[in-house]
Amino acid sequence: MLTLIKNANIYAPEHLGKKDILIGNRQILAIEDSIAPHETFTIWDARGKTLTPGFIDQHVHIIGAGGKHGYASMTPEIMLGEFISCGTTTVVGLLGTDGTARSVKTLYAKAKALTNEGISAYMFTSYFSIDPVTITGSIQDDMVFIDKVLGCKVAISDERSSYPTATELLRHLREVRVGGQISGKKGILHIHLGKMTSQIDILLELVEKYEFPIENISPTHVGRTKALFEQSLQFARLGGMIDITTGGTKYTDPYKSVLYALEQGISIDQLTFSSDGNAGLGKTDENGKLIGFTKAPIHLNMEQTAALIREGGLPVSEAIKLVTSNPAKNLALKQKGHLKPGYDADICCFDDDFNLTDVFAMGKQMMRDKKVLVKGNFEA
């Protein structure tokens, strides 16, 4: 089945203007000024719509997280329709603090399930601790033999971390890099940052003292505090990519952090958004007493990207990089993040006010006129 999208205003993320797109076999086959209809084509008129690549969220708790207030505070698995409703067509799942009640094998199974249901899903092996929890018995073997594994997660500057040394992190980095070389992946160490005053001192040491390639080091939650963000800009100046969380703890609105980074001379190409979606959050009353729990939202990548355009005045072609081409580059997903022939047909469609209206994932229309058409097997 071939689908011809007519009269679309395309950001790929660079602005291509009004074009037609032909998609089939899950990929973009052609983008031209005009493509003639054929009787075998399904034709969809996108006149008045803005099309972008599908959004990539590189930090989501797809099998749930939480649990720091007991078993009943653990969040459930996330469902396909939740991703479609906010334009997320590629996701990377991971564990949080808990590597005991939560399993990397279950994480792998969920990534496979989401892929079977229609989006692209990957994972990071292990969790907060420096003592890895893996599928095969080693980080390198997970990188080599497990198709979905793009790297490894670990935590620093957090009281729940293992307080790893530079040498311990270097050993992890060696495994993800060598495992990536063998398997044809990039291999990244995805690093949770807490709010302790040590900040990212150890990451700067890895790059400056030990000369480890910075492209394999991927810090997240850099906007947790103002001081942490300032130091993270130093990491970016060394050539690293930094990930700003939209749905978790932050010192200011994430889009404002982006604008500040740009003012400080950081390239937009070194910044990404991720949601930390589906993490467990406590709800408190006016006195700070815990009264319940909620899930961290997954839709804020889209909301903060829109804020960059509406409030920050960034061109669409620049703002959407944080959720399209930049995370694709960070993860080395070679067929994601762009609208180009040969790339996966993951497409988000927006109205004039940059409200999401339609979504295609791997060539299939998953949302039409703001209504989710395809849901997970166990969604109501």
C-alpha positions as CSV (number, residue, x, y, z in Angstrom):
1,M,0.0,0.0,0.0
2,L,1.4,3.4,-1.1
3,T,0.2,6.6,0.5
4,L,0.6,10.0,-1.2
5,I,0.5,13.0,1.1
6,K,-0.3,16.1,-1.0
7,N,0.3,19.8,-0.4
8,A,2.3,19.6,2.8
9,N,4.4,22.4,4.3
10,I,7.4,20.3,5.2
11,Y,10.1,20.8,7.9
12,A,12.6,18.0,7.5
13,P,13.7,19.6,10.0
14,E,15.0,22.2,7.5
15,H,12.2,24.0,5.8
16,L,11.4,22.5,2.4
17,G,8.3,24.4,1.7
18,K,5.2,22.9,0.0
19,K,5.9,19.4,-1.2
20,D,4.3,16.0,-1.8
21,I,5.5,12.9,0.0
22,L,5.1,9.3,-1.2
23,I,5.4,6.7,1.5
24,G,5.3,2.9,1.3
25,N,6.9,-0.2,2.8
26,R,7.3,1.8,6.1
27,Q,9.6,4.3,4.5
28,I,9.6,7.7,2.7
29,L,10.0,6.9,-1.0
30,A,10.0,10.4,-2.5
31,I,9.6,14.1,-1.7
32,E,8.9,16.2,-4.7
33,D,7.2,19.5,-5.6
34,S,4.4,17.5,-7.1
35,I,3.9,13.7,-7.4
36,A,1.2,12.6,-9.8
37,P,-1.6,10.5,-8.2
38,H,-2.0,6.8,-9.3
39,E,-4.9,4.5,-8.9
40,T,-2.9,2.3,-6.4
41,F,-2.2,5.3,-4.1
42,T,-4.1,6.2,-1.0
43,I,-4.2,10.0,-1.2
44,W,-4.2,12.3,1.9
45,D,-4.5,16.0,1.3
46,A,-2.4,17.8,3.9
47,R,-3.2,21.3,2.7
48,G,-2.8,23.8,5.5
49,K,-0.7,21.3,7.6
50,T,2.9,21.5,8.7
51,L,4.7,18.2,8.6
52,T,7.8,17.3,10.7
53,P,9.6,14.1,11.5
54,G,8.1,12.0,14.3
55,F,9.3,12.9,17.8
56,I,12.0,10.9,19.5
57,D,11.9,10.5,23.3
58,Q,15.1,9.0,24.6
59,H,14.2,8.7,28.3
60,V,10.9,7.0,29.1
61,H,9.9,4.5,31.9
62,I,7.9,2.3,29.5
63,I,7.4,-0.5,32.1
64,G,6.9,2.0,35.0
65,A,9.1,3.4,37.7
66,G,8.6,5.0,41.1
67,G,8.5,2.8,44.2
68,K,10.4,5.1,46.6
69,H,7.3,5.4,48.8
70,G,6.6,1.6,48.8
71,Y,5.2,-0.9,46.4
72,A,1.9,1.0,45.9
73,S,3.8,4.0,44.5
74,M,5.1,2.0,41.5
75,T,3.7,3.3,38.2
76,P,2.2,0.9,35.6
77,E,3.4,0.2,32.1
78,I,2.8,2.9,29.5
79,M,0.5,2.2,26.6
80,L,0.9,2.8,22.8
81,G,-1.9,5.4,22.5
82,E,-0.2,7.7,25.0
83,F,2.8,8.0,22.8
84,I,0.8,8.5,19.6
85,S,-1.3,11.3,21.2
86,C,1.8,13.4,21.7
87,G,3.6,12.6,18.5
88,T,6.2,10.2,19.9
89,T,7.0,7.7,17.2
90,T,10.4,6.5,18.6
91,V,11.1,5.8,22.3
92,V,14.0,4.6,24.4
93,G,12.9,2.8,27.6
94,L,14.9,2.4,30.7
95,L,14.9,1.5,34.4
96,G,15.1,4.0,37.2
97,T,16.3,3.5,40.8
98,D,14.8,0.0,41.0
99,G,16.7,-2.8,39.3
100,T,15.2,-5.4,41.6
101,A,11.5,-5.4,41.2
102,R,11.9,-4.0,37.7
103,S,13.7,-6.3,35.2
104,V,15.7,-5.4,32.1
105,K,14.2,-8.6,30.5
106,T,10.7,-7.1,31.0
107,L,12.0,-3.9,29.6
108,Y,13.2,-5.7,26.5
109,A,9.8,-7.4,26.1
110,K,8.0,-4.1,26.4
111,A,10.2,-2.5,23.8
112,K,9.4,-5.5,21.5
113,A,5.7,-5.2,22.2
114,L,5.6,-1.4,21.3
115,T,7.5,-2.2,18.1
116,N,5.0,-4.9,17.3
117,E,2.2,-2.4,17.9
118,G,3.5,0.1,15.5
119,I,6.2,2.5,16.8
120,S,10.0,2.1,17.1
121,A,11.2,1.2,20.6
122,Y,14.7,0.7,22.1
123,M,16.2,0.5,25.5
124,F,19.2,1.1,27.8
125,T,20.4,-1.8,29.8
126,S,21.1,-1.6,33.6
127,Y,19.8,1.1,36.0
128,F,21.1,3.6,38.6
129,S,23.7,1.3,40.2
130,I,27.3,1.0,38.9
131,D,26.9,-2.8,39.4
132,P,25.2,-3.5,36.2
133,V,22.0,-5.5,35.8
134,T,21.9,-6.9,32.2
135,I,20.2,-9.6,30.1
136,T,23.3,-11.5,29.0
137,G,25.6,-11.0,32.0
138,S,27.6,-8.1,30.7
139,I,27.0,-4.6,29.2
140,Q,29.2,-5.4,26.2
141,D,27.3,-8.6,25.4
142,D,24.0,-6.8,25.7
143,M,25.3,-4.2,23.2
144,V,26.4,-7.0,20.8
145,F,23.6,-9.5,21.0
146,I,20.5,-7.7,22.1
147,D,19.1,-5.7,19.1
148,K,17.1,-3.2,21.1
149,V,20.0,-2.2,23.5
150,L,21.6,1.2,22.5
151,G,23.6,1.7,25.6
152,C,23.7,1.6,29.4
153,K,22.2,3.7,32.1
154,V,23.9,4.7,35.4
155,A,23.4,7.5,38.0
156,I,25.8,10.1,39.5
157,S,25.5,13.0,41.9
158,D,22.4,11.4,43.5
159,E,22.0,9.9,46.9
160,R,20.4,6.9,45.3
161,S,23.5,6.3,43.1
162,S,26.5,4.1,43.8
163,Y,28.8,7.1,44.0
164,P,30.9,5.7,41.1
165,T,34.5,6.6,40.5
166,A,35.9,7.8,37.2
167,T,37.6,4.4,36.7
168,E,34.3,2.6,37.2
169,L,32.5,4.8,34.7
170,L,35.4,4.3,32.2
171,R,34.9,0.6,32.4
172,H,31.2,1.0,31.6
173,L,32.1,3.4,28.7
174,R,34.6,1.0,27.3
175,E,31.9,-1.7,27.2
176,V,29.3,0.4,25.5
177,R,31.8,1.8,23.0
178,V,33.5,-1.5,22.1
179,G,30.1,-3.3,22.1
180,G,28.8,-0.6,19.8
181,Q,31.8,-1.0,17.4
182,I,31.2,-4.7,17.2
183,S,27.4,-4.5,16.7
184,G,27.4,-1.4,14.4
185,K,25.8,0.8,17.1
186,K,27.2,4.1,18.5
187,G,27.0,3.0,22.2
188,I,26.3,5.6,24.8
189,L,26.4,5.7,28.6
190,H,23.1,7.5,29.5
191,I,23.8,9.2,32.8
192,H,21.1,10.3,35.3
193,L,22.2,13.5,37.1
194,G,21.0,14.2,40.6
195,K,21.1,17.5,42.4
196,M,24.2,17.0,44.6
197,T,26.9,19.6,44.5
198,S,29.3,17.3,42.7
199,Q,27.2,18.0,39.6
200,I,29.1,16.7,36.5
201,D,32.6,17.1,37.7
202,I,33.4,13.4,37.1
203,L,32.1,13.6,33.5
204,L,34.4,16.6,32.7
205,E,37.2,14.5,34.2
206,L,36.4,11.6,31.9
207,V,36.8,13.9,28.9
208,E,39.6,16.3,29.9
209,K,41.8,14.0,32.0
210,Y,41.2,10.6,30.6
211,E,40.4,11.8,27.0
212,F,37.4,9.5,26.6
213,P,35.4,10.3,23.4
214,I,32.7,12.7,24.5
215,E,30.1,11.4,22.0
216,N,29.7,8.2,24.1
217,I,28.8,10.2,27.2
218,S,25.1,11.3,27.4
219,P,24.0,13.2,30.5
220,T,20.3,13.8,31.2
221,H,18.3,15.9,33.6
222,V,20.8,18.8,33.1
223,G,18.2,21.4,33.9
224,R,17.5,20.0,37.4
225,T,19.2,23.1,39.0
226,K,20.6,26.3,37.7
227,A,24.2,25.5,38.8
228,L,24.0,22.0,37.2
229,F,22.8,23.6,33.9
230,E,25.6,26.1,33.9
231,Q,28.2,23.4,34.3
232,S,26.5,21.3,31.7
233,L,27.0,24.1,29.2
234,Q,30.7,23.6,29.8
235,F,30.2,19.9,28.7
236,A,28.4,21.2,25.6
237,R,31.3,23.6,24.8
238,L,33.6,20.6,24.8
239,G,31.5,19.1,22.1
240,G,29.0,17.0,24.1
241,M,25.2,16.7,23.8
242,I,23.1,17.6,26.8
243,D,19.6,16.4,27.5
244,I,17.0,18.7,29.1
245,T,14.1,16.9,30.9
246,T,10.7,18.3,30.2
247,G,8.6,16.2,32.6
248,G,10.7,15.9,35.8
249,T,12.4,18.2,38.3
250,K,13.7,21.4,36.7
251,Y,14.7,24.9,37.9
252,T,12.8,26.7,35.1
253,D,10.7,25.9,32.1
254,P,12.8,23.7,29.8
255,Y,12.2,25.9,26.8
256,K,13.7,28.8,28.7
257,S,16.8,26.7,29.5
258,V,17.2,26.2,25.7
259,L,16.9,29.9,25.0
260,Y,19.5,30.6,27.8
261,A,21.9,28.1,26.3
262,L,21.6,29.7,22.9
263,E,22.3,33.1,24.5
264,Q,25.5,31.6,25.9
265,G,26.7,30.5,22.5
266,I,25.7,26.8,22.6
267,S,24.6,25.4,19.3
268,I,21.0,24.2,19.1
269,D,22.5,21.0,17.6
270,Q,23.9,20.0,21.0
271,L,20.6,20.1,22.9
272,T,17.8,17.5,23.2
273,F,14.5,17.2,25.1
274,S,13.3,14.0,26.8
275,S,10.3,13.5,29.0
276,D,11.4,11.2,31.9
277,G,7.8,10.1,31.3
278,N,5.9,7.6,33.4
279,A,8.2,8.1,36.4
280,G,6.5,8.1,39.8
281,L,5.8,11.5,41.3
282,G,4.5,12.2,44.8
283,K,1.6,14.6,45.3
284,T,1.6,16.9,48.4
285,D,-0.8,19.2,50.1
286,E,-0.2,22.8,51.0
287,N,1.8,21.7,54.0
288,G,4.1,19.4,52.0
289,K,2.5,16.2,53.3
290,L,2.4,13.4,50.8
291,I,-1.2,12.7,49.8
292,G,-0.9,10.5,46.7
293,F,1.0,9.7,43.5
294,T,0.9,10.5,39.8
295,K,2.8,9.6,36.7
296,A,5.3,12.0,35.1
297,P,3.7,13.3,31.9
298,I,5.1,12.2,28.5
299,H,3.5,15.0,26.4
300,L,5.7,17.8,27.6
301,N,8.3,17.4,24.8
302,M,5.7,18.5,22.4
303,E,4.5,21.3,24.7
304,Q,8.0,22.7,25.3
305,T,8.9,22.5,21.6
306,A,5.7,24.5,20.8
307,A,6.7,27.0,23.5
308,L,10.1,27.5,21.8
309,I,8.2,28.5,18.7
310,R,5.4,30.5,20.2
311,E,7.1,32.1,23.2
312,G,10.8,31.9,22.3
313,G,10.4,33.0,18.7
314,L,12.6,30.1,17.3
315,P,12.0,29.0,13.8
316,V,10.1,25.7,13.5
317,S,13.2,24.3,11.7
318,E,15.4,24.9,14.8
319,A,12.9,24.1,17.6
320,I,12.0,20.7,16.4
321,K,15.6,19.6,16.2
322,L,15.5,18.9,20.0
323,V,13.0,16.1,19.5
324,T,13.9,14.9,16.0
325,S,17.4,15.2,14.4
326,N,19.3,15.8,17.6
327,P,18.2,12.7,19.5
328,A,18.6,10.7,16.3
329,K,22.2,11.9,16.1
330,N,22.8,11.2,19.8
331,L,21.5,7.7,19.5
332,A,22.9,7.1,16.0
333,L,19.5,6.1,14.6
334,K,20.4,6.4,11.0
335,Q,16.8,6.3,9.6
336,K,15.2,8.6,12.1
337,G,14.9,12.3,12.8
338,H,14.6,13.5,9.2
339,L,12.0,13.5,6.4
340,K,14.1,12.2,3.5
341,P,13.7,9.4,1.0
342,G,14.9,6.2,2.5
343,Y,14.2,7.2,6.0
344,D,11.4,5.7,8.2
345,A,8.0,7.2,7.5
346,D,7.5,8.7,11.0
347,I,5.6,12.0,10.6
348,C,3.9,14.5,12.8
349,C,1.3,16.9,11.3
350,F,0.4,20.3,12.9
351,D,-2.1,23.0,12.3
352,D,-1.2,26.7,12.0
353,D,-1.0,27.1,15.8
354,F,1.4,24.1,16.0
355,N,-1.2,21.8,17.6
356,L,-0.7,18.2,16.7
357,T,-3.5,16.8,14.5
358,D,-2.1,13.7,12.7
359,V,0.6,11.1,13.2
360,F,2.2,8.5,11.0
361,A,4.5,5.8,12.4
362,M,6.5,3.5,10.1
363,G,4.2,4.6,7.3
364,K,0.9,3.9,9.0
365,Q,-1.5,6.6,10.0
366,M,-1.9,6.3,13.8
367,M,-3.8,9.6,14.5
368,R,-6.2,11.5,12.3
369,D,-7.8,14.9,13.1
370,K,-6.6,14.6,16.7
371,K,-8.1,11.2,17.2
372,V,-5.9,8.2,18.0
373,L,-6.7,5.5,15.5
374,V,-4.3,2.8,16.7
375,K,-4.1,1.8,20.3
376,G,-2.3,-1.0,22.2
377,N,-3.8,-4.4,22.5
378,F,-5.0,-3.8,26.0
379,E,-6.1,-0.2,25.8
380,A,-9.8,0.6,26.2
